[in-house]
Amino acid sequence: MKRLSFVLFMALSGSLLIQSCKQGDKSNTPVPKDAVLVLHINNTTLSSKLSWQEIKASNWFKELYSEAPDSMLRKLMDDPDNSGMDTKADMVMFLKKVGQGGYMAFEGTLKDAAAFETFNKKVTDGAAVSKDGDASYIAIQKQGLVYWKGTHFVYIMDAPLGAMTNAMNGSYNSEPYKFSTDSLRQFAKATFEISGSNSLNSDDRFRALLKDEGDVHFWVNNEEYLSALSGDALSVLKMGDIFKGYVTASSISFDNGKISMKSKSYLNKQMADLYKKYPSKKISADVINRIPSQNVAGVLAINYSPEGLKEIIKFTGLDGLANGFLEKAHLSIDEFVKANKGDLVLAVTDFEMKKKEVLIPGYDGGEPYKHYTTQPDVKVLFATSVNDKAAFDKLITTLSDQMGDQKGQMPEVTHQIDKNWFAAGNSADQVTKFMSGTTVSHPFTSRLTDYSFGMYVDIQKILTGFGSALKDSSEDAAMTLSLKMWQDILVAGGGELKDGAISSFGEINLVDKSTNSLKQLNQYIDNMHAIFKRRHNSTVQVEDVILEEVAKDEPAPPPPPRKK
């Protein structure tokens, strides 16, 4: 395990969470109240769905085990408790912004302090253990440290959030702010002292999240996160007013036949009042069923309030900037609101791979020659409801004029408009059928219509569309395996504001409905690993044969000259 990087170790430590069998007390893991991101693992439910023994039985794990560089890593892979950590208790990762920089922490409970110290000495190639009062710590490759006291430990890693701010501001050459080992030690020490109102556990919304029976809990402090990304830019634009107090609390569950996510977005009072004043309506089944194709690969549908959008723009102070931009096109926000009703749908249909002929110019004025390539072919349809046809006509005419010569560089698009709808797409037939009101009863429609926004992706149709482009038996085997695994994706949300939050959910649905998705993922990864390992071995063998044949055909080297 020598020279194992700290990042790799953190990833390995995360995997230890899976093999536990007892729920820890969630309130005992200290997390700062202003943490940017928090990841919490529900140890009990995960281990009931996929045990460490099942992971060890997989071929990909056995291969990793055989390649482990030393006995310490094998010992850890045999039983994660050999690390000295209590893998039956809670473990948490969080990210915190501090001034121009930031740090990431991974913390949990100790089961055997002596084993933990031995383990970390091995990780750090025998680095010395230092004392900080009654706590101990070890520096890890100048980018972090491990700090422990009593029954609690924390790994601290420097996370230069300033690098994101520099990228957002275009300052790519600026060096990100980094903390010294001594500073990281102080952050670790402060983690042990988090309590009361300084702890995220004092937030009712976070406690409600941890009560959810999901396998993984994820918390995002959007105000802190966007501040880390943009620095002072949000405060200058007043965009920060939207995100004050705005947090997202999500849980992920590996259920039978699907991976599901539930999420709540908590708004501040001003944004909540706007949402109540301009509520979004539910997606209409009639809108979805106007998509004139039985072969829908994906669809995005939204029912928004144009007046509410205008008020949000005003609330953030961007109305002047927006109107200034629109004035160049002889438009205004009010004209946009007047033109639109709020229904919007984008559909991708009839996906397939087609062989296309490409003419390549001949060399030095010679005859061009044909080259055949396989490329995706798909129909795209966009439609939005019209509130005022004259106002919408002006929008379309003005935008078309503004494009000028660039229209010739755009893909060929057909559009139509009447008093109710505007539709555009790369298939004239689909546009005409949508405008005529042709209806198709789609099996996924009812799964979207209780919400104000929704997205549906048919993985089966997409995978099938790629079928004609498969090149060999390995790709064919991988495709067959994937078709037996993945079904579709559904994301939807919006609707009523409850307890200051807007709810949403997402699902990745699998073909097998009887087995939990975590177990299926482990099997899928194992089978895919076997397929591509066979392909790799086969390729290597073919290359060896070719090299041997080439060597046979090469003339023998001339004999050395005779000595006189």
N, C-alpha and C positions, 0 to 999 in steps of 0.2 A: 504494500500500500504506500510505498515511498513515493514522495513527490505527487501524491494525490492532491489535485487542486481544491481550493476551498469551495468553489462553485460546484464541482462534482460531488464533494462531500455533502453539501446542502441538499442536492438532488437525491442522494442516497438516503440521507436522513429522512427526507420526506416520505420515502417508500416504507420506512419503519412504521409509519402510522397505520398502514393497512393491516398489520398482523395482530392488532390488539384485540382484547375480548372483554374489556370492562370500561364503562363510561366514567370518565373523570368528572370532577366538579368544575363546570365551565366557568364559574365565577372566580376561581383561584388563579387563573393565568393572567398576569398583569399586562395590559395593553394601554398605551397612552391615549387620551381622549381625542387628540388631534392627529391620530395616525392617518396616513393617506390611504393605505390599503391594508386590509386584514384578511387572512385566510385561516379558517378554523376547520379542523377535520373531526367528524363524529366517529370516533374510533370503534364504538360498539357496532354500529350498523354496517360499516365497511367490512369489518372482519367477519361478520355473519354472512356476507355475500361472496367474499373471496379470502380464503385463509392463506397464511404464509406457506403452508404445506402445498397448497394448490399452485402457488407461484413457483415454488421450488421444483415442482414436478414438470414444469414446462421446459421445452427444449431450449428456448432462448435463454432461460435462466441457467440451465445446466452448462450451456456454452460459455456464458459469462463467468460462471463458477470455475470452469476449467482454465480460463484465462486470467483468473485473479492473480495478481503479482506476488502475493505473500499470504501466509497463514492467517494473519490478522483479518484481512478482508474476507477470507473464506469462513473464519469463525463468526464474523458479523453476519455473513450471508446465511450461515447455518441457523443462527438464532439472533435476531436484532437485539435481544436483551443483553447479549454479550458486550454491547457498547456501554453498558452501565446506565443507560436511560431507562426510565419506566415507560415502556411502550404501551402500557395499559392506561396511562393517564393522558390528559389533554396535551396537545402540542399546537402551537400557533406560530404563524409567520406574520410579521407586519412591516410596513415601510413608513418611515417618518421623515418629514422635511425639517431641516434645521438650518436656518439662514440661507446661505448660498448652496448648501449641500444637503446630504441626507444619508440615512443608513437603513439597512435591512436587518431584522432580528428574527431568529428562530429559537423558540424557548419551550421548555417543558420541565418535567420532574425527574429527579435522579432516583435510581433504584440501588445503585452500588457506586459510591463516589470513587473508590479505589479503582474499580474497573473502568470507570469513565476517564479518570486521569491517565491510566495506562493506554487506553484507546486513543486519546487525543495526543499523547506523546508520539504514538506511532503515526498518526495522521500528519504531524508536523515534523517528522524525521528527528524525533528526540529533542524538540525545543524545550527550553527550561520552563518550569512552573514558577510563576511569580506570585507574591502575596499582596493583597490590598486589604489590610485589616484582617477580618476573619474570612475573606473571600480569596479564591485562587483564580488565576487566569493564565492563558498561554496565547502568545501572539501567533497568528497564522499567516505566513507568507506576506507580511506587510500590507495585507488588504483586509484584515479582520482579526478577531480574537474570540476565544471561548472563555466565558466567565461563569464561575459557579460558587454557590454558597449554600450550605445546608442541604436542602432537598431540591433546590431550583437551579437550573442552568440556562444560559442564553448564549447563542452565537451571534456576534455582531459583525456585519460586513459593510464596508463603505459603499454607498450608493450615490454617486455624484449626480443628483437631480439637476444640478446646474447645467449639465451637458444637454438636457432636453430644452431648457430655457434658451441656451445659446443657439440650438438648432432652430427653434421657433423664431428667434430674432435674426437668423441668418448669420450668426457669428460662429461659423464652423471652425475657425482657427483658434477660438478662445479655449484655453485649458479649463476643464471642469474643476470646480473646487473640491479638494479632497481633504479628508480629516486624518490627522495623525493617529498613531496607535494609542497615545495617551488620551486623545479626545474620545476615541471609540471605547476606551476603558471607562471613561466618565459616563458615557451613554449607557453602557452595560450596568454600571452601578446604579444609575438612576432608574433603570427598569425595575430593580428590586424594591424601589421605594415608591412605586406607583400605587396610589390608594385613593379612596374617597372620590371626590369630584374630579380629580385628575385622571381617573381610570375610565376607560370606555365602557366598563361594566356599569357605570352610573347612568348610562344613556338607556332609557326605556326601549328605544328602537333597536338597539343592539341586543339587549336582553331578550326582546321578542324574537329576534332572528335566531338566537341560540336555542330557543325553545322549539323551533321548527325541527321536525325529525329528518331533515335532509342529511345526506352523507357528508356534504361539504358546504360550509357557510362562507360567504364572501361579502365583505363590507367595503364600500368605496366612499370616501369623503370627497365629493366632487369639488367642493370649494378649495380644499387643500391640494387636490390632484391638479386642477387647472392652474392654480397658483404656481405649482412646481413646473408646469409646462410652459407657462407664458410670462412668469415674473410679474411685472407691473402693468403689462399690456391690458389685462382685463379691467383693472381699476381705471385706467385712462379712458376706456371705451364704455364704462359702466356695465360691461357684460357681467362683472362680478356680482351685480345685484341679483341676477337670476340664480346664481349658485350659492348664495349665502345660506348656510344651513341645509343645503341640498345634499342628501346622502342616498345611496342605493344599497339596499340590503337584499342579498340573493342567496338561495339555497339550491344545491344540485343533488339529485337523487338518482341512483342506479337501480331503477325499478325493473320488474319483469317486462322484457320486450321493449324498453325504451330508457333513454337518458333524459330526465326532465329537469327543468329549472323554473323556479318561482322567484319573482322579483318584486320589490316595492320601492318606488321612487318617492322619497319624502320631499315635498316642496316647502319653501318658506311661505309666510303668510301672504305676501304680495302676489306671488305666483299662484298660490292656491285660490286667492280671490279672483284672479283673472281666469283661472280654469273653471271656476264655478260660474262666472259671468258669461263665458263663451265656451260652453261644453261642446266637445266633439260628439258627433252622432255615430251610430253604429254603421258598419259597412253593410251595404245593401246586397242581398243575394242576387237581385236583378242585375246589378253592375257586374258581379263576378261571372254570372251565367251568360253575359253578352260576349265573353271571349269565345270567338267562333272556331275553336279547335278542340278535338278530343285528346290531343297529344300535348298537354300543358306540362312543360318542364319546371316552370317556376312562375309565381305571381306575387306582386306586391300591391296591396290595396290600402288606401288611407281615406278617411272621411274627417277632414279638418275644418276649422272655422276660419275663413279668410279675415273676418273682423278681429278674431282673437289673435291671429298672426300679426296683424297691424298693431294691435295694442302691445304685444310683446316687443315688437321693434321699437315702439315709442318708449316703453318702459326701460329699455336698455340704452336709450339715447342714440340709437343707430338710425332713427328716422331721417335725420338731416343727411347723413351719409348715403342712405338708401335712395332718398329722393334726388340727391345730387347726381348719383350714378344713373338713375332712371331718366333724369332730365336730358341727358345726352342722347337718349333714344326717344325724347319727346313723350315720356310716360311719367306716371306717378304711382305711389303706393295706393292712393284712393282708386285709381283706374284699375289696378290689379284686383283690388277687393271687389269692385263693381263687376268686373268681368267673370270672376270665378265663383262657383257655388260651393266647392269643397270636396267633391268626390274625385278620386284619382286612382287609376289602375295602370299597372305596367305588367305585361305578360310576355314570357319567353316560351315559344312553342315550337313543335316539330323539329327538335334538335336531332341532327345526324351528322356523320362524317362523310364528306363527298370527295371523290377524286376530281381534281381540277387541273386543267391544262394551263401551263404557264409558258409563254414564249420568251426565250432568252436571246437577246441580240447576239448575232454572230461576231466573231473576233475580226477586227480590222475590216469592217464592212461586209463580212461574209454573210451567208444565209443564216437567219435565226433558226434555232432548233427548239423542239418542244420538250418541256419537262413536266412530269405529272407529280402532283403533290396531293396529299389528303388533308383537308381543312374542315373545321367545324362549319356547318350551315344551319342557320336558325332564323326563325321569324320573330320579330319584336314588334309589339303593339303597345302604344301609349294612348291613354284617353283621360280626359278630365271634363267634369261637368261645367256647363256654361250658364252663367247667371244673366248676362246681358250680351247678346250676340254682337251688337255694334261695338261695344267696348272690347270684346274679345277679338273681333276683326281688326281693330286698331292695334292690339297687342301683336297679333301675328304679322300684319303688314309691316309694322315698325321694326320688329325683330328681324324679319326677312331682309328689309332694306339695310339694316345695320350690318348684316353678315356680308353684304357686297360680294366681292370676288371669291370669298371663302366658301360660298355655296357650292362651287364647282368641286371643292375638295371633300365635301361631305358625301356619305353614302346616299344612294337614291332613296328618297322618302316620299311617300304619298300621304296627303292629309285631306280631311274633310271637316266641315263645320256646319251645324244647324243651330236652332235656338236652344237646344238642350245639351249637345255634346260637341267636343272637339276630339278627333282621333287622328293619329299619325302612326305610320309604320313602314317597314320595308316590304310589306305585302299589300298591294292594292286590293286584292280580294278580301283579306281580313279586315281592312279598314272599311270597305263597303258593307260587309256583313255586320260589323259592329254598329255602324251608323243606322242600318236598316232595322236593328233590334232583334236580329237572329239570336236565339237562345240555345245554349247547350247545358244540360244538367251535369255539372261537375261534381264528382264524389267528395271533394274537399271543401265545397262552398260552405256547408253548415258549420265547419270547424273555424271559420273566420268571421261569421256574421254577428257574433255577440260582442265584437270589439271595434274600436275606432281605427286601429291599424293592424295589419296582419301580413305575414309573408309565408308562402308555401313553396317548398322545393321537392319535386319528385325525383329522388335519387335513382330509383329504378329506371326511369325514362332516360336520365342522363347517362347512366352506365350503359344501358342498351344502345344508346346513340353512338357511343364510342366503339361498339362491338366490331364494326367494319374496319377499324383502324388497328386492330390487334395484329402483332407481327410474328409471335411465336407461341409455343405451347405454354411457356411460363406466364406470359401475359394472359393467355386464355384461361389458365388455371386461377390466376389472381382475380380475373373478372368473374368467373363462376363462383368463387368464394365470396366476393363482394356482393354479388347479386343475392346470395343466400343470407347475407348479413344485414345490409342496409335497405330501408324502405323509403322514408321521407323525413322532411324537416318542417316543423311548424313553429312560428313565432307570432304571438299576438298580444295585444294589451290595450290599455286605455279604458274609457268608460268612467264609471262613478269614482269620485274622489272620496276615499274613506280613511278616517283617522289621519288626514293630512297626506295621504299617499295614493299614487296611481299604481295599480297592479298590472303585471304582465307575466307571461309565461313562455316557455319554449320547450320543444320536444324533438329529440332525434329518435325516430321510431325504427325498430328493428323487425326483421321478418319473423324470427322466433319469439313468440309472445309468452312462452312458458318458463324461460330461463332469465335470471337477472342479467342486466346488461354488462355489469362489471365482469362477471364470469365469461360472458360471450366475448368481451373485448380481449380478455387474456387469451382465449382460444383463438380468436381471429389473428392477433399479433403472432401467436406461436405458429399458426398455419402459414401465414404470409412470410414469416421468417424462413420457414422450411422451403417454400416455393422459390424464393429468391436466392437462398443458399444453394439449392440444386442448380439453379440457372448460373450462378457464379462459378460453381465447380465445373459445370459443363463447358462454360466459356473458356476457363483456364485450360481444360484438357484439350479442347480444339486448338487453342493457341499453341500448346506444347507440340501437338502433332504437326501443325504447319511449320513451326520452327525446325522440327526434326527433318521434315521433307526438304525444306530450304537448305538445311545443312548438308543433306545428301547430294543435292544438285550442284553445290558449290565445288569448283575444281580444287583438287588437293594442293596444298602449298608446295612450291618447288623444293627439291632436296637441298641441303646445305652444300656449298661448294667444297670440292675435295682439296685437301691440303697437299701442296707440292712437296 
